[in-house]
Amino acid sequence: MLIINCPYCGPRDQSEFSNGGEAHVKRPDGSKEIGDREWGEYVFIRANPKGLFYERWVHTHGCRKWFNCVRDTSTDEILVTYKLDEKKPNLNNFKSVVKTPSGEPEVGSGNFTVEK
Amino acid sequence: MKSINLKKNQFIQFHQKISFKFDGVKYFGYKGDTIASALLRNNINLVGRSFKYHRPRGIYTCGIEEPNALVQIISEYSEPNTRATIKKIYEGMEIESQNRWPSLENDFGSINNLFSPIFTAGFYYKTFMGPHKKFWKNLYEPLIRRAAGLGKPPKDFKGISNHIHHNVDITIIGGGLNGLLAAKSFINSNYDVLLIDFEEQLGGIINNSNKLSSIDNKEPKDWLKETIQEIEDSKNIKILKNTLVTTYNYINHLIAIEDRFVGSKPIEGKVNSTLHKIRTGHTILCNGHIERFLSFQNNDLPGIMLSSSFEKYMCRYGLAPSKEPVIFSNNSNSNSLVYGLIKAGLKPKAYIDSRSGEEIEPNLFDLIRKNDVPLYTNSQIKGAFGNKKIEKILVEDSSGALNEIKCDCLCLSGGINPDVHLFTQSKGLLDWDEKDLTYKPSKPFQPTITLGSASGQFNFDNLNSDINEKLKTFKVKKLDVKLELNTNTKYNIEKLWEVSPQKKSLWAKSFIDLQNDVTTKDIRQAITEGFDRIEHLKRYTTNSMGTDQGKISSINALGIVSDLLDKKVNEVGTTIYRPPYAPLSFSAIAGRNCYEFYDPERKSPIHSWHIKNGAIFEDVGQWKRPWYFQINKDESMHDAVQRESKNVRENAGILDGSTLGKIEIKGEDALEFMNLIYTNSFTKMKQGSARYALMLGEDGMVKDDGIICKISDQHFIATTTTGGAATVLGCMEEYAQTEWPNLKVFMNSITEQYATFNISGPKTREIMKKAFPNINFSNEEFPFMTFQFHEFNGIPIRILRASFTGELGYEIYIPSNSAPKIWDNIQSVGKEFGLAPYGTEAMHLLRAEKGYIIVGQDTDGSITPIDLGLSWMIGKSKKDFLGKRSLARPDTIREDRKQLVGIIPSNKADKLEEGQHIILDKEIKSPVPMLGHITSCYYSSTLGHDFALAIIKNGRSMIGTKAYASTSSMGTTGVDIVKPVFYDENNKRLVS
């Protein structure tokens, strides 16, 4: 289980939080004309990369505040958390140091435990 | 096998006899004994029957790695598959052997051994395929389950466990030599340290073997005592004993299980195990190594044991399982056993080593020569033979000649492996060591440090420098410990995985997995059949899939496979080591989250009244809601519901609606916020009025509904469905924070602060007048969909005129603490008007007669307000609200969407069923085009027949036509499609 650093409360156990999917997805302005494609992408389409990912979380069983983070989806490591009104960090600042644990074994699924 | 007690042992209290029963027979052991050591003391070695072939099996090891000696503890809720080698005995303990019938000595299932040539790998997959699918479920599986397997499931299990959380800087797993040294470096440092050991006594190899002769010029036992004292005195180190770390998760999250009743019977009602959930900065793995066995014919006979286990029985339990065991080894790890036996005045019957004379350590050579122990170098055991116990072995010596040696015990050593289980659970990488012939930890994935034999350091020379180097990131003092060994050797091993049998026979078996009865022949066969990938092979043969996860054998299997495939072991790879390290019971995982604590039960303030008045409850989310009230025990649900609903239509009924979600919304921009959240427009709404409102998801689908009361533009109270309250609040908070942070608005749940009573029926006004005499309930003063604040006997109340039944109705909101008082008052004044409580089922029936939907029953997340015929609720002039744009998506404006309609049977006497399909043809001929299905269905005594709500394709255009509803008896019923309102279509009763 992860430890997540709530920007308001500090590091807490994952069980206190809920995941809110991709961050920085802008809701189209309802007062303007919105095309089917634009709206459809906002409602239904989310990125699902392997690697660094901007993500939203909410401290459900805590302060109930939403915040953003950068998570490495391949290692599950949360690299940084920041408040909603903070600028999103540049992904180039982060590097995945460790090879992904689920990563592409050459022979047999168990072989990732063996160093090549 | 004749064992002898070696008196002089600090762990066994020889003056304290303990009686216990094994398979109904009474035996004696001593305080400190495990089941295994106590049985061995009584010269019992046959303790179970094997999984598949029902072969006699004995005690193979002296610890957690035990594959064979699994027993059922009758005196503890019949707990199955308990390792006899770790469970301590206590007075009155009752133990049973497993997987045998009628008795351990004469087991009927052992007939399987005769048929064993056909029970090879994949036997079940190949054999039990036909003639029909049902044969597997009804015949084969029950039969196989009966014949194969381990213990029986426990009965009336009542074990209680609790959970404890730890948050520390450093966790040291294993309190052996390296664990203690690591802990010693942290004494009085600024780090919070947790030292965990599986045993009751810290010390590891210091207690379990004869390897060390002195530490810091002291007797190892004295050094141990002093060191433990120092560690215990250090305020920053906490020691957990009898605790096994089973799981190593991400982010250094460890799970460990502590046995709270070691050596005594668990007391019913007391916590008997504790699950420790540990968060740690660094994990230091000092969990040592595990000895492997070797494969040769009948290597499973009772009387065969790992050599380090024999040594542990001597050192730790004051017991030599045999006076003159034969030792068979391919490495130097069994040297200390020879030394220990001779020191104890015993003598090995023979020492057999697959290594050549030059490779064998000189001091072992001297020891053996000096004591006239028959030595066979360059030799192998071809097989062991005997009836239910080992009687003789066949040794092929260096010249190729066969020697028969009579013996009652054989100690095996096939080499040692670092216990990499936890390390790989943490996703650390392993590397094959070609010299030591084992996988060793290489790159950690997390902040993990491995020390001692757990890291693959099988020698003691670099002990100090290794620990100092690996702990240098911490600000701790350097170690300088002097060690002297009894058998001064460097670890040396020769490759040997398997000895082929002397005679080729279909019945000759060399086991590779003792618990799952996998033989080396199965491995060969699997490879021949193409299962040459190690993960496939594991599943096909079930090798290392037992509860012991092949702790003493899985590396041997890799060795054999690598030889067969002519590959390096590194290329073969290893299967994944999965948590838990050793089985832990579900009750330990559940902790206190079971029975009434499994999920919180929420109860309304009137709950005790409901119980007294015959309520049958229904779970709605976490809430207990009265489903219906039984006036006497014989009243059926149908009768009760019809009586309750009829009473609402004729007199008046009262429903406890306290479970409804209630959210208070306040703030400068509350009006704008509500306009954005709900479909309705609240701008023109008068203060003091209420409105039925819908909430959509961004996809335009109905998510929740409720009544919104507008107190002012800055203050609203919204009700939600009982089950949707948390979601709705969560959604409001999300949008307030993420999309519209500019809006000044706050929201809070007030669900539990207020009780809600819904009174409805033609006589409601009379009752309300009498219950609240100072309030004017006339239509003019208190019109439909308005609310008023009042005070009643000093209690602030809010009354809303609204109805979910179609009758004249009021909802009263009362602070929860005062609710029972007002409830009782209404009950007593209502009696003369025939007021009676009704439950959720009658409420569902009444609302369905009016065509009012229930979100989640008549909708399923794919239904828009337009589909429901509720377009009038959409504030079309509003620029934006949740899901607005989606109502104009190509999909939501399709003509043939499913729409809400009413259904009545064409023949009024016919029954309808919830969930059944609406179709066009009377005959069911596949493929049947499905129009939709019945979402709600009831019998109405007001209408005198069944009726239903349904969502069907293009339903509104079909109103007035006929169709068919499928039935559970595979037939059809003719139905009329009608408007989804069956009662008082013009709402006359509602506004009367």
Contacts between the chains, C-beta under 8 A, distances in Angstrom:
chain1	res1	chain2	res2	distance
A	1	B	249	6.2
A	1	B	250	6.9
A	1	B	251	6.8
A	1	B	253	5.2
A	2	B	250	6.7
A	2	B	251	5.6
A	3	B	251	5.5
A	3	B	279	6.9
A	13	B	279	7.9
A	20	B	734	7.3
A	27	B	739	5.2
A	28	B	885	7.3
A	29	B	880	7.9
A	30	B	879	5.5
A	30	B	880	2.5
A	30	B	881	7.6
A	30	B	884	6.3
A	30	B	885	6.7
A	31	B	879	4.5
A	31	B	880	6.3
A	34	B	885	5.3
A	36	B	889	6.4
A	36	B	890	6.4
A	39	B	885	4.8
A	39	B	886	7.0
A	39	B	889	7.1
A	40	B	889	7.0
A	42	B	698	7.5
A	43	B	698	4.9
A	43	B	699	5.4
A	43	B	886	6.4
A	44	B	699	7.5
A	56	B	738	7.4
A	58	B	730	7.8
A	58	B	733	8.0
A	58	B	734	7.1
A	60	B	730	7.5
A	64	B	733	6.0
A	65	B	737	6.8
A	66	B	733	7.8
A	66	B	734	6.4
A	66	B	737	4.7
A	66	B	738	5.4
A	76	B	250	5.8
A	84	B	737	6.6
A	84	B	738	6.3
A	84	B	741	7.0
A	85	B	741	7.3
A	98	B	445	6.1
A	101	B	427	4.3
A	101	B	445	6.2
A	105	B	573	7.7
A	107	B	533	7.2
A	107	B	571	6.7
A	107	B	573	6.0
A	108	B	533	4.7
A	108	B	534	5.4
A	108	B	535	5.2
A	108	B	573	5.0
A	109	B	535	5.5
A	109	B	576	7.5
A	110	B	534	6.1
A	110	B	535	5.1
A	110	B	573	5.5
A	110	B	574	5.8
A	110	B	575	4.6
A	110	B	576	4.7
A	111	B	573	3.7
A	111	B	574	7.7
A	112	B	429	7.7
A	113	B	424	4.9
A	113	B	427	7.9
A	113	B	428	7.8
A	113	B	429	6.2
A	113	B	430	5.2
A	113	B	573	7.5
A	113	B	574	5.9
A	113	B	576	6.6
A	113	B	577	7.5
A	114	B	429	6.8
A	114	B	430	5.5
A	114	B	431	7.1
A	114	B	432	7.2
A	114	B	439	7.6
A	114	B	570	5.9
A	114	B	573	5.1
A	114	B	574	6.3
A	115	B	429	4.3
A	115	B	430	6.9
A	115	B	431	4.9
A	115	B	442	5.0
A	115	B	443	6.2
